[in-house]
């Protein structure tokens, strides 16, 4: 199973990155996601993980397998005889605009069964996340130089 969603956002990539990587706040703009909790409670880090509780899906744990600051990340999750991967990519599209692509893939011996059972719900959730991200980011601001304004920066 392969699902792909793209969303164009009238916000600079740095702002989109700041909103996107604050995963614990995703349920505020994507209500089908009941809870998203980083394992260590902090920002996304390569090798770290997140637990996602979504409407009409089992709780899933994901490992951050790739982190490309301000450009995207990849999560991977495994189950019995199936695995899933979520790739998120941010591309600058000119002055203060971004394109964000979400790709969800299932693979493994029972991926076709898992895809038929959970695929439509998962695809709806990813689409809702993309649309909610656009609304949330467009409500924020970027400064004239493309710098992020109004985003609390977390450091560890």
Protein Blocks (a to p, Z undefined) as FASTA:
>chain_A
ZZdddddddddfklmmmmmmmmmlmmmmmmklmbacdfklpacdehiacddddehiacdd
dddfbdcehkbccdddddehiacddddddddebjhiacdddddddedjklmmmmmmmmmm
mmmmmmmmmmmmmmmmmmmccdfkopaehiacddZZ
